[in-house]
């Protein structure tokens, strides 16, 4: 379960960064993305998927969260 830093880029997109892998990519989709809840399956623009239990309220970014690799 990697620690992932998520921040907002200048263009408004969310950037997903795993330091141990030096992997950085934009988030393409988030399963649940409302003002009250955020999480579920997160798909990156490279096609890889990660999972985090949906959390309420939506976190403020930048933040560091623990994700699981999704199938």
Steps between C-alpha positions, in 0.01 A plus 500: 500500500700798378483848645379728223525876487216668315514865403318730262690604188478851355247374240271367779579130443594279796857369494566153653859448621659189655846599629641147547430418135565855376167460317306814416183518292174690477180349636259429213198388704392457862211263575347734762581870464250732669526783750393258775693183408815402307669167419437154364682389185737767370617456139810677375551624144747212440218249572622381840242482779521549875239473775430696815196458723267795427542770764271770622546792478709538183866559600666832433797482265798470520482194722667162547281187508555122498367321190474134400569385147165417332450221247 
